[in-house]
Amino acid sequence: MTNEKDDFARQFAETSADAPLFAAWGRVLQAEKAQIWAMDALCAAEFKAEPEMPDTPECVLRGCVISENEEAIAWSKAREAVAARYGVPALREEQRAAQAEYAAAVEAFVAAPTDTFRGLALKASAVLHLDLDLQDGWRKGKRKDIAEEGLVLLSLRDDLLRLASLPSTFAIQPINEED
């Protein structure tokens, strides 16, 4: 599903000197979705496995070293077996890979140079997208809940959007967007 913002960004990227920057941001957004989906799948599997997990032995609750206690070793192996039946280890690896891909995508975006107001506006908007606390205060219009550095960033972003003739919603996902 695409929206006007995605179409604008795609058209802009095809004709702009900032095409690599916009493509890098697209990879960040894709990697972010993949990371969320991977975490959701892992959490769902762990939730399904939880009722079958064996009770924690007293020695573990007291802080024993699991590898040095037979009861704790048996408990740990039983937990691993339940987790394996629900695919938790594979999902955990998928989540780690998605997290690494996301980190690499963000790193590539940060490293992508720009020398246009649109590119600078995208980078400032990226901070707003990535900082959920800042984004929450911005969306709610509660400036008193935003730290000073966040207010400076929002002011900078507003100026860059104005200079680039871009809307205030540029590069920001609608709050209830479904994909």
TIRO-2110 file (N, C-alpha, C; in Angstrom, 1 decimal):
// TIRO-2110
0.8, -1.2, 0.0, N, 1, A
0.0, 0.0, 0.0, CA, 1, A
0.9, 1.2, 0.0, C, 1, A
0.6, 2.2, -0.9, N, 2, A
1.4, 3.4, -0.9, CA, 2, A
0.5, 4.6, -0.6, C, 2, A
1.1, 5.7, -0.2, N, 3, A
0.3, 6.9, 0.0, CA, 3, A
1.0, 8.0, -0.8, C, 3, A
0.4, 9.2, -0.8, N, 4, A
0.9, 10.3, -1.5, CA, 4, A
2.3, 10.6, -1.2, C, 4, A
2.7, 10.5, 0.1, N, 5, A
4.0, 10.8, 0.5, CA, 5, A
5.0, 9.8, -0.1, C, 5, A
4.7, 8.6, -0.1, N, 6, A
5.5, 7.6, -0.8, CA, 6, A
5.7, 7.9, -2.3, C, 6, A
4.6, 8.2, -2.9, N, 7, A
4.6, 8.5, -4.4, CA, 7, A
5.5, 9.7, -4.6, C, 7, A
5.4, 10.8, -3.8, N, 8, A
6.2, 12.0, -3.9, CA, 8, A
7.7, 11.6, -3.7, C, 8, A
8.0, 10.9, -2.7, N, 9, A
9.4, 10.5, -2.4, CA, 9, A
9.9, 9.7, -3.6, C, 9, A
9.2, 8.8, -4.1, N, 10, A
9.6, 8.0, -5.2, CA, 10, A
9.9, 8.8, -6.5, C, 10, A
8.9, 9.7, -6.8, N, 11, A
9.1, 10.6, -8.0, CA, 11, A
10.3, 11.5, -7.8, C, 11, A
10.4, 12.0, -6.5, N, 12, A
11.5, 13.0, -6.3, CA, 12, A
12.8, 12.2, -6.4, C, 12, A
12.9, 11.0, -5.8, N, 13, A
14.2, 10.3, -5.8, CA, 13, A
14.6, 10.0, -7.3, C, 13, A
13.7, 9.8, -8.2, N, 14, A
14.0, 9.5, -9.5, CA, 14, A
14.6, 10.6, -10.3, C, 14, A
14.4, 11.9, -9.8, N, 15, A
14.8, 13.1, -10.6, CA, 15, A
15.8, 13.9, -9.8, C, 15, A
16.1, 13.6, -8.6, N, 16, A
16.9, 14.5, -7.7, CA, 16, A
18.3, 14.1, -7.6, C, 16, A
19.1, 15.1, -7.3, N, 17, A
20.5, 14.8, -6.9, CA, 17, A
20.6, 14.1, -5.6, C, 17, A
19.5, 14.1, -4.9, N, 18, A
19.4, 13.4, -3.6, CA, 18, A
18.9, 12.0, -3.7, C, 18, A
18.8, 11.5, -4.9, N, 19, A
18.3, 10.2, -5.1, CA, 19, A
18.9, 9.1, -4.2, C, 19, A
20.2, 9.1, -4.1, N, 20, A
20.8, 8.1, -3.1, CA, 20, A
20.4, 8.3, -1.7, C, 20, A
20.2, 9.5, -1.2, N, 21, A
19.7, 9.8, 0.1, CA, 21, A
18.3, 9.3, 0.3, C, 21, A
17.4, 9.6, -0.7, N, 22, A
16.0, 9.1, -0.6, CA, 22, A
16.0, 7.6, -0.7, C, 22, A
16.8, 7.0, -1.5, N, 23, A
16.8, 5.5, -1.6, CA, 23, A
17.3, 4.9, -0.3, C, 23, A
18.3, 5.6, 0.4, N, 24, A
18.8, 5.1, 1.7, CA, 24, A
17.7, 5.2, 2.7, C, 24, A
16.9, 6.3, 2.7, N, 25, A
15.8, 6.4, 3.6, CA, 25, A
14.7, 5.4, 3.4, C, 25, A
14.5, 5.1, 2.1, N, 26, A
13.5, 4.0, 1.8, CA, 26, A
14.0, 2.7, 2.4, C, 26, A
15.3, 2.4, 2.4, N, 27, A
15.9, 1.2, 2.9, CA, 27, A
15.7, 1.2, 4.5, C, 27, A
15.9, 2.3, 5.1, N, 28, A
15.7, 2.4, 6.5, CA, 28, A
14.2, 2.0, 6.9, C, 28, A
13.3, 2.6, 6.1, N, 29, A
11.8, 2.3, 6.4, CA, 29, A
11.5, 0.9, 6.2, C, 29, A
12.1, 0.3, 5.1, N, 30, A
11.8, -1.2, 4.9, CA, 30, A
12.4, -2.0, 6.0, C, 30, A
13.7, -1.7, 6.4, N, 31, A
14.3, -2.4, 7.4, CA, 31, A
13.6, -2.3, 8.8, C, 31, A
13.1, -1.1, 9.0, N, 32, A
12.3, -0.8, 10.2, CA, 32, A
11.1, -1.7, 10.3, C, 32, A
10.4, -1.8, 9.2, N, 33, A
9.2, -2.7, 9.1, CA, 33, A
9.6, -4.2, 9.3, C, 33, A
10.7, -4.6, 8.7, N, 34, A
11.1, -6.0, 8.8, CA, 34, A
11.5, -6.3, 10.3, C, 34, A
12.1, -5.3, 10.9, N, 35, A
12.5, -5.5, 12.3, CA, 35, A
11.3, -5.6, 13.2, C, 35, A
10.3, -4.8, 12.9, N, 36, A
9.1, -4.8, 13.7, CA, 36, A
8.3, -6.2, 13.5, C, 36, A
8.3, -6.6, 12.3, N, 37, A
7.6, -7.9, 12.0, CA, 37, A
8.3, -9.0, 12.6, C, 37, A
9.7, -9.0, 12.6, N, 38, A
10.5, -10.1, 13.2, CA, 38, A
10.3, -10.1, 14.7, C, 38, A
10.2, -8.9, 15.3, N, 39, A
10.0, -8.9, 16.8, CA, 39, A
8.6, -9.3, 17.1, C, 39, A
7.6, -8.9, 16.3, N, 40, A
6.3, -9.4, 16.6, CA, 40, A
6.2, -10.9, 16.5, C, 40, A
6.8, -11.5, 15.5, N, 41, A
6.8, -13.0, 15.3, CA, 41, A
7.4, -13.6, 16.5, C, 41, A
8.6, -13.1, 16.9, N, 42, A
9.3, -13.7, 18.1, CA, 42, A
8.4, -13.6, 19.3, C, 42, A
7.9, -12.4, 19.6, N, 43, A
7.0, -12.3, 20.8, CA, 43, A
5.8, -13.2, 20.8, C, 43, A
5.2, -13.3, 19.6, N, 44, A
4.0, -14.2, 19.5, CA, 44, A
4.4, -15.7, 19.8, C, 44, A
5.5, -16.1, 19.3, N, 45, A
6.0, -17.5, 19.5, CA, 45, A
6.3, -17.7, 21.0, C, 45, A
7.0, -16.7, 21.6, N, 46, A
7.4, -16.8, 23.0, CA, 46, A
6.1, -16.8, 23.9, C, 46, A
5.1, -16.1, 23.5, N, 47, A
3.8, -16.0, 24.2, CA, 47, A
3.1, -17.4, 24.1, C, 47, A
3.1, -18.0, 23.0, N, 48, A
2.5, -19.3, 22.8, CA, 48, A
3.2, -20.4, 23.6, C, 48, A
4.6, -20.3, 23.7, N, 49, A
5.4, -21.3, 24.3, CA, 49, A
5.3, -21.2, 25.9, C, 49, A
5.0, -20.0, 26.4, N, 50, A
5.1, -19.7, 27.8, CA, 50, A
4.3, -20.7, 28.7, C, 50, A
3.0, -21.0, 28.3, N, 51, A
2.2, -21.9, 29.2, CA, 51, A
2.9, -23.3, 29.3, C, 51, A
3.7, -23.7, 28.4, N, 52, A
4.3, -25.0, 28.5, CA, 52, A
5.7, -25.0, 29.1, C, 52, A
6.2, -23.8, 29.5, N, 53, A
7.5, -23.7, 30.1, CA, 53, A
7.4, -24.3, 31.5, C, 53, A
8.5, -25.0, 31.8, N, 54, A
8.5, -25.6, 33.2, CA, 54, A
8.7, -24.5, 34.3, C, 54, A
8.3, -24.8, 35.4, N, 55, A
8.4, -23.8, 36.5, CA, 55, A
9.9, -23.7, 36.9, C, 55, A
10.3, -22.5, 37.3, N, 56, A
11.7, -22.2, 37.6, CA, 56, A
12.0, -22.9, 38.9, C, 56, A
13.1, -23.7, 39.0, N, 57, A
13.5, -24.4, 40.2, CA, 57, A
14.0, -23.4, 41.2, C, 57, A
13.8, -23.7, 42.5, N, 58, A
14.2, -22.9, 43.6, CA, 58, A
15.7, -22.4, 43.5, C, 58, A
16.5, -23.4, 43.1, N, 59, A
18.0, -23.0, 43.0, CA, 59, A
18.2, -21.9, 42.0, C, 59, A
17.5, -21.9, 40.9, N, 60, A
17.7, -20.8, 40.0, CA, 60, A
17.2, -19.5, 40.5, C, 60, A
16.1, -19.5, 41.2, N, 61, A
15.5, -18.3, 41.9, CA, 61, A
16.5, -17.8, 42.9, C, 61, A
17.3, -18.7, 43.5, N, 62, A
18.3, -18.2, 44.5, CA, 62, A
19.6, -17.7, 43.8, C, 62, A
19.7, -17.9, 42.5, N, 63, A
20.8, -17.4, 41.8, CA, 63, A
21.9, -18.4, 41.6, C, 63, A
21.6, -19.7, 41.6, N, 64, A
22.7, -20.7, 41.3, CA, 64, A
23.2, -20.6, 39.9, C, 64, A
24.4, -21.1, 39.7, N, 65, A
25.0, -21.1, 38.4, CA, 65, A
24.4, -22.3, 37.7, C, 65, A
23.6, -22.1, 36.6, N, 66, A
22.8, -23.1, 35.9, CA, 66, A
23.7, -24.3, 35.5, C, 66, A
24.9, -23.9, 34.9, N, 67, A
25.8, -25.0, 34.4, CA, 67, A
26.4, -25.8, 35.5, C, 67, A
26.2, -25.5, 36.7, N, 68, A
26.8, -26.2, 37.8, CA, 68, A
25.8, -27.0, 38.7, C, 68, A
24.5, -27.0, 38.2, N, 69, A
23.5, -27.6, 39.0, CA, 69, A
22.6, -28.5, 38.1, C, 69, A
22.5, -29.8, 38.5, N, 70, A
21.8, -30.7, 37.6, CA, 70, A
20.3, -30.4, 37.4, C, 70, A
19.7, -29.9, 38.5, N, 71, A
18.3, -29.6, 38.4, CA, 71, A
18.1, -28.4, 37.4, C, 71, A
19.0, -27.4, 37.6, N, 72, A
19.0, -26.2, 36.7, CA, 72, A
19.3, -26.5, 35.3, C, 72, A
20.2, -27.4, 35.1, N, 73, A
20.5, -27.9, 33.7, CA, 73, A
19.3, -28.5, 33.0, C, 73, A
18.7, -29.4, 33.8, N, 74, A
17.5, -30.1, 33.2, CA, 74, A
16.4, -29.1, 32.9, C, 74, A
16.2, -28.1, 33.8, N, 75, A
15.2, -27.1, 33.6, CA, 75, A
15.5, -26.3, 32.3, C, 75, A
16.8, -25.9, 32.2, N, 76, A
17.2, -25.1, 31.0, CA, 76, A
17.0, -25.9, 29.7, C, 76, A
17.3, -27.2, 29.7, N, 77, A
17.1, -28.0, 28.5, CA, 77, A
15.6, -28.2, 28.2, C, 77, A
14.8, -28.3, 29.2, N, 78, A
13.4, -28.4, 29.0, CA, 78, A
12.8, -27.1, 28.4, C, 78, A
13.3, -26.0, 28.9, N, 79, A
12.9, -24.7, 28.3, CA, 79, A
13.3, -24.6, 26.9, C, 79, A
14.5, -25.0, 26.6, N, 80, A
15.0, -24.9, 25.2, CA, 80, A
14.2, -25.8, 24.3, C, 80, A
13.8, -27.0, 24.8, N, 81, A
13.0, -27.9, 24.0, CA, 81, A
11.6, -27.3, 23.7, C, 81, A
11.0, -26.7, 24.7, N, 82, A
9.7, -26.0, 24.4, CA, 82, A
9.8, -24.9, 23.4, C, 82, A
10.8, -24.1, 23.6, N, 83, A
11.1, -22.9, 22.7, CA, 83, A
11.3, -23.4, 21.3, C, 83, A
12.0, -24.5, 21.2, N, 84, A
12.3, -25.0, 19.8, CA, 84, A
11.0, -25.5, 19.1, C, 84, A
10.1, -26.1, 19.9, N, 85, A
8.9, -26.6, 19.3, CA, 85, A
8.1, -25.4, 18.7, C, 85, A
8.2, -24.2, 19.2, N, 86, A
7.5, -23.0, 18.8, CA, 86, A
8.4, -22.2, 17.8, C, 86, A
9.6, -22.7, 17.5, N, 87, A
10.4, -21.9, 16.5, CA, 87, A
11.1, -20.7, 17.1, C, 87, A
11.2, -20.6, 18.4, N, 88, A
11.7, -19.4, 19.0, CA, 88, A
13.2, -19.2, 18.7, C, 88, A
14.1, -20.2, 18.7, N, 89, A
15.5, -19.9, 18.3, CA, 89, A
15.6, -19.4, 16.9, C, 89, A
14.9, -19.9, 16.0, N, 90, A
15.0, -19.4, 14.6, CA, 90, A
14.5, -18.0, 14.5, C, 90, A
13.4, -17.8, 15.2, N, 91, A
12.8, -16.4, 15.1, CA, 91, A
13.7, -15.4, 15.8, C, 91, A
14.4, -15.9, 16.9, N, 92, A
15.3, -15.0, 17.6, CA, 92, A
16.5, -14.6, 16.6, C, 92, A
16.9, -15.5, 15.9, N, 93, A
18.0, -15.3, 14.9, CA, 93, A
17.5, -14.3, 13.8, C, 93, A
16.3, -14.6, 13.3, N, 94, A
15.7, -13.7, 12.3, CA, 94, A
15.6, -12.2, 12.9, C, 94, A
15.2, -12.1, 14.1, N, 95, A
15.0, -10.8, 14.7, CA, 95, A
16.4, -10.1, 14.8, C, 95, A
17.4, -10.9, 15.2, N, 96, A
18.8, -10.3, 15.3, CA, 96, A
19.3, -9.9, 14.0, C, 96, A
19.0, -10.7, 12.9, N, 97, A
19.4, -10.3, 11.6, CA, 97, A
18.7, -9.0, 11.1, C, 97, A
17.4, -9.0, 11.4, N, 98, A
16.6, -7.8, 11.0, CA, 98, A
17.1, -6.5, 11.8, C, 98, A
17.5, -6.7, 13.0, N, 99, A
18.0, -5.6, 13.8, CA, 99, A
19.3, -5.1, 13.2, C, 99, A
20.2, -6.1, 12.8, N, 100, A
21.5, -5.7, 12.2, CA, 100, A
21.3, -5.0, 10.9, C, 100, A
20.3, -5.5, 10.1, N, 101, A
20.0, -4.9, 8.8, CA, 101, A
19.5, -3.4, 9.0, C, 101, A
18.6, -3.2, 10.0, N, 102, A
18.1, -1.9, 10.3, CA, 102, A
19.3, -1.0, 10.7, C, 102, A
20.2, -1.5, 11.6, N, 103, A
21.3, -0.6, 12.0, CA, 103, A
22.2, -0.3, 10.8, C, 103, A
22.4, -1.2, 9.9, N, 104, A
23.2, -0.9, 8.7, CA, 104, A
22.5, 0.1, 7.8, C, 104, A
21.2, 0.0, 7.7, N, 105, A
20.4, 0.9, 6.8, CA, 105, A
20.5, 2.3, 7.4, C, 105, A
20.3, 2.4, 8.7, N, 106, A
20.4, 3.8, 9.4, CA, 106, A
21.8, 4.3, 9.2, C, 106, A
22.9, 3.5, 9.3, N, 107, A
24.2, 3.9, 9.2, CA, 107, A
24.5, 4.4, 7.7, C, 107, A
23.9, 3.7, 6.7, N, 108, A
24.1, 4.2, 5.3, CA, 108, A
23.4, 5.5, 5.1, C, 108, A
22.2, 5.6, 5.7, N, 109, A
21.4, 6.9, 5.5, CA, 109, A
22.2, 8.0, 6.1, C, 109, A
22.7, 7.8, 7.3, N, 110, A
23.5, 8.9, 8.0, CA, 110, A
24.7, 9.3, 7.2, C, 110, A
25.3, 8.3, 6.5, N, 111, A
26.5, 8.6, 5.8, CA, 111, A
26.3, 9.2, 4.4, C, 111, A
25.0, 9.1, 3.9, N, 112, A
24.7, 9.6, 2.6, CA, 112, A
24.8, 11.2, 2.6, C, 112, A
25.6, 11.8, 1.8, N, 113, A
25.7, 13.2, 1.8, CA, 113, A
24.5, 13.9, 1.1, C, 113, A
24.3, 15.2, 1.5, N, 114, A
23.3, 16.0, 0.8, CA, 114, A
23.8, 17.4, 0.7, C, 114, A
23.3, 18.1, -0.3, N, 115, A
23.7, 19.6, -0.4, CA, 115, A
22.4, 20.4, -0.8, C, 115, A
21.2, 19.8, -0.5, N, 116, A
20.0, 20.5, -0.9, CA, 116, A
19.2, 20.7, 0.4, C, 116, A
18.3, 21.7, 0.3, N, 117, A
17.3, 21.9, 1.4, CA, 117, A
16.4, 20.7, 1.6, C, 117, A
16.1, 20.0, 0.5, N, 118, A
15.2, 18.9, 0.6, CA, 118, A
15.9, 17.7, 1.3, C, 118, A
17.1, 17.5, 0.9, N, 119, A
17.9, 16.5, 1.6, CA, 119, A
18.1, 16.8, 3.1, C, 119, A
18.4, 18.0, 3.4, N, 120, A
18.5, 18.4, 4.8, CA, 120, A
17.2, 18.3, 5.6, C, 120, A
16.1, 18.6, 4.9, N, 121, A
14.8, 18.5, 5.5, CA, 121, A
14.5, 17.0, 5.7, C, 121, A
14.9, 16.1, 4.8, N, 122, A
14.7, 14.7, 5.0, CA, 122, A
15.5, 14.2, 6.2, C, 122, A
16.7, 14.6, 6.4, N, 123, A
17.5, 14.2, 7.5, CA, 123, A
16.9, 14.7, 8.8, C, 123, A
16.5, 16.0, 8.9, N, 124, A
15.8, 16.5, 10.1, CA, 124, A
14.5, 15.7, 10.4, C, 124, A
13.8, 15.4, 9.3, N, 125, A
12.5, 14.6, 9.5, CA, 125, A
12.8, 13.2, 10.0, C, 125, A
14.0, 12.7, 9.6, N, 126, A
14.4, 11.3, 10.0, CA, 126, A
14.6, 11.3, 11.5, C, 126, A
15.1, 12.4, 12.1, N, 127, A
15.3, 12.4, 13.5, CA, 127, A
14.0, 12.4, 14.2, C, 127, A
13.0, 13.1, 13.7, N, 128, A
11.7, 13.2, 14.2, CA, 128, A
11.0, 11.8, 14.1, C, 128, A
11.2, 11.1, 13.0, N, 129, A
10.7, 9.8, 12.8, CA, 129, A
11.3, 8.8, 13.8, C, 129, A
12.6, 8.9, 14.0, N, 130, A
13.3, 7.9, 14.8, CA, 130, A
13.2, 8.1, 16.3, C, 130, A
13.0, 9.3, 16.7, N, 131, A
12.9, 9.7, 18.2, CA, 131, A
11.4, 9.7, 18.6, C, 131, A
10.9, 8.5, 19.1, N, 132, A
9.5, 8.4, 19.4, CA, 132, A
9.0, 9.3, 20.4, C, 132, A
9.8, 9.7, 21.4, N, 133, A
9.4, 10.7, 22.4, CA, 133, A
9.2, 12.0, 21.8, C, 133, A
10.1, 12.4, 21.0, N, 134, A
10.0, 13.7, 20.3, CA, 134, A
8.8, 13.7, 19.3, C, 134, A
8.6, 12.6, 18.6, N, 135, A
7.5, 12.5, 17.7, CA, 135, A
6.2, 12.6, 18.5, C, 135, A
6.1, 11.9, 19.6, N, 136, A
4.9, 12.0, 20.4, CA, 136, A
4.5, 13.4, 20.8, C, 136, A
5.5, 14.1, 21.3, N, 137, A
5.2, 15.5, 21.7, CA, 137, A
4.8, 16.4, 20.5, C, 137, A
5.5, 16.2, 19.4, N, 138, A
5.2, 16.9, 18.2, CA, 138, A
3.8, 16.6, 17.7, C, 138, A
3.4, 15.3, 17.6, N, 139, A
2.1, 15.0, 17.2, CA, 139, A
1.0, 15.5, 18.0, C, 139, A
1.2, 15.5, 19.3, N, 140, A
0.2, 16.0, 20.3, CA, 140, A
0.2, 17.5, 20.4, C, 140, A
1.2, 18.2, 19.8, N, 141, A
1.3, 19.6, 19.9, CA, 141, A
1.7, 20.1, 21.3, C, 141, A
2.3, 19.3, 22.1, N, 142, A
2.6, 19.6, 23.5, CA, 142, A
4.1, 20.0, 23.6, C, 142, A
4.4, 21.3, 23.3, N, 143, A
5.8, 21.8, 23.3, CA, 143, A
6.4, 21.7, 24.6, C, 143, A
5.6, 21.8, 25.7, N, 144, A
6.1, 21.8, 27.1, CA, 144, A
6.7, 20.4, 27.4, C, 144, A
6.3, 19.4, 26.7, N, 145, A
6.8, 18.0, 26.9, CA, 145, A
8.0, 17.7, 26.1, C, 145, A
8.5, 18.6, 25.3, N, 146, A
9.6, 18.4, 24.4, CA, 146, A
10.9, 19.1, 25.0, C, 146, A
12.0, 18.4, 25.1, N, 147, A
13.2, 18.9, 25.6, CA, 147, A
13.7, 20.0, 24.7, C, 147, A
14.6, 20.9, 25.2, N, 148, A
15.1, 22.0, 24.5, CA, 148, A
15.7, 21.6, 23.2, C, 148, A
16.5, 20.6, 23.2, N, 149, A
17.2, 20.2, 21.9, CA, 149, A
16.2, 19.7, 20.9, C, 149, A
15.1, 19.1, 21.4, N, 150, A
14.0, 18.7, 20.5, CA, 150, A
13.3, 19.9, 19.8, C, 150, A
13.1, 20.9, 20.6, N, 151, A
12.5, 22.1, 20.1, CA, 151, A
13.4, 22.8, 19.1, C, 151, A
14.7, 22.8, 19.3, N, 152, A
15.6, 23.4, 18.3, CA, 152, A
15.6, 22.6, 17.0, C, 152, A
15.6, 21.2, 17.1, N, 153, A
15.5, 20.4, 15.9, CA, 153, A
14.2, 20.6, 15.2, C, 153, A
13.1, 20.7, 15.9, N, 154, A
11.8, 21.0, 15.2, CA, 154, A
11.8, 22.3, 14.5, C, 154, A
12.4, 23.3, 15.2, N, 155, A
12.5, 24.7, 14.5, CA, 155, A
13.3, 24.6, 13.3, C, 155, A
14.5, 23.9, 13.3, N, 156, A
15.3, 23.7, 12.2, CA, 156, A
14.6, 23.0, 11.1, C, 156, A
13.9, 21.9, 11.4, N, 157, A
13.1, 21.1, 10.5, CA, 157, A
12.0, 22.0, 9.8, C, 157, A
11.3, 22.8, 10.6, N, 158, A
10.3, 23.7, 10.0, CA, 158, A
10.9, 24.7, 9.0, C, 158, A
12.1, 25.3, 9.4, N, 159, A
12.8, 26.2, 8.5, CA, 159, A
13.2, 25.5, 7.2, C, 159, A
13.7, 24.3, 7.3, N, 160, A
14.2, 23.5, 6.1, CA, 160, A
13.0, 23.2, 5.2, C, 160, A
11.9, 22.8, 5.8, N, 161, A
10.7, 22.4, 5.1, CA, 161, A
10.2, 23.7, 4.3, C, 161, A
10.2, 24.8, 5.0, N, 162, A
9.8, 26.1, 4.4, CA, 162, A
10.7, 26.4, 3.2, C, 162, A
12.0, 26.3, 3.4, N, 163, A
12.9, 26.7, 2.3, CA, 163, A
12.8, 25.7, 1.1, C, 163, A
12.5, 24.5, 1.4, N, 164, A
12.3, 23.4, 0.4, CA, 164, A
10.9, 23.4, -0.2, C, 164, A
10.0, 24.2, 0.3, N, 165, A
8.6, 24.2, -0.1, CA, 165, A
8.0, 22.8, 0.1, C, 165, A
8.2, 22.2, 1.3, N, 166, A
7.6, 20.9, 1.6, CA, 166, A
6.6, 21.0, 2.7, C, 166, A
5.6, 20.1, 2.7, N, 167, A
4.6, 20.2, 3.8, CA, 167, A
5.1, 19.7, 5.1, C, 167, A
4.5, 20.1, 6.2, N, 168, A
4.9, 19.7, 7.6, CA, 168, A
4.9, 18.2, 7.8, C, 168, A
4.2, 17.5, 7.0, N, 169, A
4.1, 16.0, 7.2, CA, 169, A
5.1, 15.3, 6.4, C, 169, A
6.0, 16.0, 5.7, N, 170, A
7.0, 15.4, 4.8, CA, 170, A
7.9, 14.4, 5.6, C, 170, A
7.9, 13.2, 5.0, N, 171, A
8.7, 12.0, 5.6, CA, 171, A
8.3, 11.5, 6.9, C, 171, A
7.1, 11.8, 7.3, N, 172, A
6.5, 11.4, 8.6, CA, 172, A
5.3, 10.5, 8.3, C, 172, A
5.4, 9.3, 8.9, N, 173, A
4.3, 8.3, 8.7, CA, 173, A
3.0, 8.8, 9.4, C, 173, A
1.8, 8.7, 8.8, N, 174, A
0.6, 8.9, 9.6, CA, 174, A
0.6, 8.0, 10.8, C, 174, A
0.0, 8.5, 11.8, N, 175, A
0.0, 7.7, 13.1, CA, 175, A
-0.7, 6.4, 13.0, C, 175, A
-1.7, 6.3, 12.2, N, 176, A
-2.5, 5.0, 12.2, CA, 176, A
-2.4, 4.3, 10.9, C, 176, A
-1.3, 4.5, 10.2, N, 177, A
-1.1, 3.9, 8.9, CA, 177, A
-1.0, 2.3, 9.0, C, 177, A
-1.8, 1.7, 8.2, N, 178, A
-1.7, 0.2, 8.2, CA, 178, A
-1.0, -0.3, 7.0, C, 178, A
-0.1, -1.3, 7.1, N, 179, A
0.6, -1.9, 6.0, CA, 179, A
0.4, -3.4, 6.0, C, 179, A
END
